[in-house]
């Protein structure tokens, strides 16, 4: 029976628990967006207003004729098949990218760190704009988490680059 060599982590290579925590956050993020995609795909050939009305009646503590339910029904009337298809596609794509980020961070790969850095940095201006547009605790919390993730990964990448530079200078031959 052939044995395949698997990389074994030595005692000096310990798992970075912060990267593991960020990877779990990314996995949960991917799961949420996959569920959103599934929900949009599930509603594709159904009457959304009927589904919302059924959901409100199922919850029982919502009055199906309340202002909230009527508001949601009005907004739902704007959603049609092509819009649901786009929502589903975008949610699935974002879930896939976030899952790849999480896998890269879990495996402690440099490409996972760079990918997460780039994507997190690209969303920060939009999140800041959304906070200025309407301040909520959820938005502030998500922005704080993303800033902390970005700062940690940037520190990790820059520290690794500095260490490589020092090693290169130490191992290079002296100049004449």
Secondary structure, DSSP 8 states (H G I E B T S, - for coil): ----------SSS---HHHHHHHHHHHHHHHHHHHHHHHHHHTTTS-HHHHHHHHHHHHSSS-TTSHHHHHHHHHHTT--HHHHHHHHHHHHHHHHHHHHHHHHHHTT-HHHHHHHHHHHHHHHHHHHHHHHHS--HHHHHHHHHHHHHHHHHHHHHHHHHHHHHHHHHHHS----
